[in-house]
Amino acid sequence: MADADPSRDSIPRTENASASGAISNGRMALLFTVMLVTAAGNTAMQSVMPSIGTALEVSDVWISLAFSWSALLWVVCAPIWARRSDRRGRKAMMSLGLVGFVASMVICGMVLWAGLAGWLGAFATLILFAAARSLYGGFGSAAPPAVQAYVASRTPRAERTNALSLIASSFGLGTVIGPALAPLMVLPFMGLGLTGPFIGFALLGIVVLVLLHLQLPNDQPQFAARGMATSYSGPSETLSEEELEDEAETGGVTGEMVGEPPRLKWTDPRIRAWIIAQLLGGHAQAMVLGITGFLVLDRLALRDTPAEGAGPVGLVLMAGAIASLLAQWGIIPRFNLGPRAATLAGVLTAALGTALLAAGTQLHVIALGYAIASLGFGLFRPGTTAGTSLAVTRAEQGQASGVVASLAGFSYIYAPALGVWLYGYSDWGAFGLIIALCLAVAVHGWRGLQADEDLTTERR
């Protein structure tokens, strides 16, 4: 109402709630766990797939290509789920993503078990595996943009990089836990063998899904308004700041545009430079991850004993994951790195680590090289994610998170297979391309990315 009591005007209350950055520790831990379990499950799978492929007598490049269809679906579906999270609520999309993850892990595990047992041929096993994996690309892609949008919409600009870095670090911690637990789940119980990690992490996903439904409040909008919402009664004086944040996002409190903002395009000049950086750097990271497992088997002469390869591959991936956590939990908050600084420092560090990885012939050198490369990518990913988020308005955070998730999936459509294919012909050809991509990001970022002081300034 135009004559509403100014003391009960909801607009300042909403801005204060949004700017406080106060997401409770319990909620942040739950959001962190949603990302953690999916990351751990996927990394555990990646640590055993080179051994499974060798046991099936399948070429390395076909193992990499089996993930391409899922990555393509991720690119297409992530922005769709991100926009839907603006209308249906973040919690609903997180739940959908976990269901997709669990279903994919269970069916993938069953298919691979049948293939290893000789019930399916190698070709049929890979085709069915790719089909089951598409459940993760199609539906699992709903969770990450919803989590990112939930955090970004409740965090002030100056703290956005640190907050999104914390969420990104869930992937880093997941990549520590996944390879660490994967060898322990390779059990002879019921003949599961190398497929044990698939079933184990599916069970963990079910646990997290139950916790999400019990602990995270429902944030589904109660009505579909258009334009600027009108305050008809004002919020209750007893509402907490976090409850005010929830109402602001779902339409119960005024001060935000409740209708959908214009469609955010990849060509939008505000985010175009960040998208180019993510495309180039994302392809480099995907190639490194795709090659490393096979490199370990080759350099340590484990091709003839694939079951013994899960341990060393997991150890190398763990070293990289710990380095990523160092970047996201230590370096970014300690030095208060902005998006541009984190991006540039990250790709240069990743290039150095990739060169060392290419030269490694012993396990500790391979692990060190991969760790340095992962440290760099651990700076690069939160930097570009925060840069994209800060370049757009608060009302566009859902769409921005969808763009980021889509870009991440785009990097895995063909880059891992291309890297493995090049690696099969020339070690240095593959690693040289990765280093060139990292240096291209550094040159592009130096010239084209917005300055950190401009991005982190609070706006009305």
N, C-alpha and C positions, 0 to 999 in steps of 0.2 A: 504494500500500500504506500502511496506517496506520503501520507501523513503518519507513517509508523513511527513509534517512539525511537528516537535516534540512539538511545541507550541500549536498545535491543536490536540495532541494525546488525545483520549477520555478515555483511561484507567484510568489515575489519576482522571479525572473529575468524572467518574462514581463511583470510590471508595469513593471520598469525598462526593458525593451526598448521597451515601448509608450510609456512616458513620455519616452523620450529624444528623440523627435521626429527621429531620425536616419534620414531617407530619403536614400540616397546621391544625389549630384548627378547621376550618370548615370541613375538611375531617374526622378528628378524631371524631368530634361530629356526623357526618353522620354514620360512621362505628359503633359508640357506639349505635346510635339509632336503627340500623338494629338488633343488638343483644338484645337491651333493649326490643323492642316490642315483639319479639318472646319469650323471657324469661318471660315477664309479662303475655302474653297470656297463656303460658303453666302453669304458677304458679296459675293464676286465675282459670284455669280449674281444677287443682289439689285441690284447696281450696273448690270447689263445688262438686267434684265427690264423696266424702264420703256421702254427703247429697243426691245426686242423686241416688247412689247405695242403700241407705237405703229406699228412696222413691220407688224404683223399687223392693224392697224386694229381693235384690241380696246379696249373701255372700261377705264379704269384700275381700276375696282372689280372687274372680272372677273379681272384679273391678281392682285389681292390675294386674291380668293376661291379661286384655284387652289391656294393654299397651305393652305387651311383643313382639308381632309381629312387632309393630312399632320400638321398640328398636333393634330387630334383623335386620330389614331392614337398620336401621341407621348404624349398625356395618358394614354391607356389602357395603352400598352405599357411606358412607362418604369418604373412601379412593379413590373411583372411581372419585367422584366429585373433590376431592383435586388434583388428577393428571390432570384432565381435566382443572382445573383452570390454570395450568401451560401453557396450549395450547390455551384455549379459553379466558383467562383473568379472573381476580377476580370478576369484576363487573358482568359479565354474570352469574357466579355461585351464587353470592349474590341475583341477581334477581330471579333466578330459586328457590332458597331457600325460598324467600318471597312468591312466587306464591304457592309453596307447603304448606307453613304455612297457607295462606289465604284459600285455597281450603279445607284443612283439617278442619280448625275451622268452616267454614260454613257448611260443610256436617255433621261433628260431632254434631254441634248444632241442625241441622234439625232432625237427627236420634234420639237424646235424647229427643227432643221436642215431636216427635211422640210416643216415648216410655212412657214418662210421661203423655201424653194425652190419653194413652190406645189404640192407633192405632196399636202399635206393642207390642208383648210379651216381657218379660224381656230378654229371651235368644236371640231372633232375634235382639233386641236392642243392646245387647253387641256385637254380631257378626258383625253387620253393623257398630257399633262404631269402633271396632278394624280395620275393613276394611278401613274406612274413615281416621282413625288415621295413617294408613300405608302411606298415601300421605305425611304426615310430615316426617316419617322415611325414605321414599324413595327419596323425593325431597327436603324437608326442610333441610335435612342434608348437602345440598350443600353450605349453607350460612356460618356457623361457621368456617369451615376450610379455606374458601376463605378470610374471615375477618382476621383470625389469620395470614395466610400467607402474606396478604397485609402488615400488621403491622410488622411482624417479618423480612420480607425481606428489610424493610426500616429503621430498628432500629439497632444501634450499640450494640455489645455484652454486654457491661457494663450496658446498659440501658434496655436490653431486658426484664428482670423480671418486672421492673416497667411498661413498655409499655404493656406487656401482662396482667399484673395485672389490669391495667386500663380497658382493653377490658373485662377481666373476671368480673370486677366489674359491667359491664352492666347487667350481669345476676343477680348480687346481688340487684342492683337497680330495675331491673324488678320484682324480687320476693318481693320487697316492694310495688311497684305500683300495681302489679297484685292482691294480696289479698286485698289491700286497695280499688281498684275499683270494684272488683268482687261483693261485697254485694250491691254496688250502682247500678250495672247493673242487679241485680235480680229484674226485674220489671214486673208488671202485663200487661204491654203494649203488645197487640197482643198475650197475653198468653205465652210470652217467659219464664217468671219465672226464674228458675235456669239455663236455657240455654242462658239467656241474655248475659253473659260474652263472650260466643263463638262468637256471632254476633258482639258484640262491638269491640273485639280485631281483628276480621277479617277486619273491616272497618279501624282500625288504621294501619293494615298491608298494606292495599291498599295505604293509604296516604304515608307511608314510601317508598313503591315501586316507587311511582311517584317521590318523592324527590330524590331517588337514581338515577333514570334515568336522572333527570334534573341537578343534582349537581355533581355527580362523573364522571370524564372524562372516556371515553372508553379506556380500556387498553388491548384490544384484539391484540395479535401479528399479525403483517402485513405479515409475511412470516415465513416459517418453515425451519430454517437453521439447520445445524448440526455442532458440534464441536465449535471451537472458532470463533466468528464473526469477520469479517474483516472491519476495518474502511475505508470507501471510500471517505468520505468528511469531517468527524468530525462534532460534534454538533454545532448548532448555538451559538454564543457568547451571544445571548440575552435570551437563555433558562434559566428558573429558576431552582433551585436545584430540586424542586419537579418534574418538567418536565423531567429533566435528569434522575431522579429515574424511572419515568414511561418508558422512552425510554430504560433504562438499562434492565428493567424487560421484556419488550415486543420485544426486539431485535433491536431497533433502535440505540442503543449505544453499543459499544464494551466493553470488559472487563469481561463479564460473559459468562458462557457456555450457548448457546442458545438451543442446543440439550437437550433431556431429560437425566437426570442423571440415574444411575442404580436404579432399584426398591428397595425401602427401606423396609426391612423386619422387622417384630416384633422381630425376633431372632438376629438382628444386635447387636453385642456386645457393640456398643456405646450407645444404648438406652435401652438395655435389663433390666437393673436395674430400670430404670425409668418406664418401662412398668409394671414390677411386682408391683412396688409401686402404680401405678395408678389403677391396677386391684384390689388389696386388699383394698385400701382406697376408691376407687370408689364404690365397693360393700357395704362397710360400710355406705357411705353417702346415697346411694340409699335405703338401708334398713331403715335408720332414716327417710328419707322423706316419704317413703311408709307407715310407721307405725304411724307417728305423727298425721295425720288427724283423724284416727280411735281412737287413744289414747285419743284425746281431747273429742270426742263424748262419750267415755266410762267413763272417769274420771269425766266429768261434767254432766253425766246422760242425754245426749241429743239424745239418740237413738230413743226415741218416738216422738221427734220433730225435724226431720232432717233439716227442713228449717231454724231453728234457729242455726244450727251448722256452717253455712258458716262464720258468724261473728267471733266466737271464734277461729275457725281454721285459718281464715285469719289473726287474730291478732297474733297468735303464729308464723305463717310463716313470717309475717312482722318483728317480733322481731328477727328471725333468719337472715332475709335479711339485716336488719340494722347492725347486728353484722358482717355479711360478708363484707359489705361496710366499716366498721371500719377497718377490716383486710386489705382490698385491697386499700383503699384510705388513711388510716392513718398509720397502723403498718408497712406494707411492705416498703413504701417510706420513712417513718420517720426513721426507723432503717436500711434502705438499705439492707434488707434481701436478701440473695442469694437463689437460688433454693433449695439447701440442707437444709439450716437453716429454710426456710419457711415450707418445707415438714415435717421435724421432729417436729418443734414446733407445727405445725398444727394438726398432728395426736394425739399428746399427749393431746392437748387442747380439741380436739373432743372427746377423750375417757372420759375425766372429765365431759364434758357437757352431754354426753350420760348417764353416771351414775346418774347425777342429774335429767335428764328427766325421767329416769325409776322410780325414787322415787317420782316424783311429783304427787300430788293429787289435787292441786288447780291451777287455771289458771296462776297465776303469777309465780309459781314454774315451771310449765311446760314450760312457755314462756322463763324463765331464762335458764333452762336447754337446750332448743333447741337453744337459742341464743349463749350460750357458745360452743355448738357443731358446730353450723354454723360458729362461729368465727374461730374455728379450721379448718374446711373444707375450709373456705375462705382464709386461709394461704396455705393449702395443695394443692388446685387446681392450683393456679398460679405458685406455686413452681415446681410441676411436669411438668406443661406445659412448663415453661421456661427451665427447665432442659432438656427436650426432644428437644426443639428447639436449645439450645446451644450446644448440643452434636453432631449436624450434620452441614453440610455446608449450605451456603446461598442458593445454587441451590436446596437443598433438603427441603426447608422450606414448600413448598406446600405438599409434601408427609408427612413430620413430622406433619403438622397440621391435615392431614387426619388420621394419626395414633391416635393422641390425641382425635379427634372427635369420631373415631371408638371405642376407649376404653371407652369413656364416655357413648356411647350407649350400649356397651356390659354390663356395670354394671346394666343397667335397663331391661335386657331381663328377668331375673328371680329373681334378688335380692329383689326387692320390694315385689313380691308375696311370696318369701321364708320368708322374714321378717314378713309379715302380717300373714302367716300361723303359724310360730313359736309363734308369739305374741298371736294368738288365743288359743294356748295351754299353754304357759307360758310367762308372761311378762319378767321375768328375763332371760329366755332362749334366747329370741330374742335379748335383750339388751346385754346380756353376749357375744353373738357371735359378735355383732358390736364392743364392746370394745376389744375383742380378735383380731379382724382384724386390729384395729387401733394400738394396741401394736405390732402386727406382722410387720406392716409397719415401726414402729419406730426401731425395731431391725434390719430389713433388710436394712433400710436407713442408719443407723449408720455404718453398715458394708460395704454396697455395693455402695452407691451413691457417685458420684464424688464430690470432694471438690469445694466450690464456687470459690475460687481464680483461680482454673484451668479452670473452665467453662467460667468465665467472661473475661479472657484475650483476647484481640483483636488478630485476626489471619489474615495473609495475604491471 
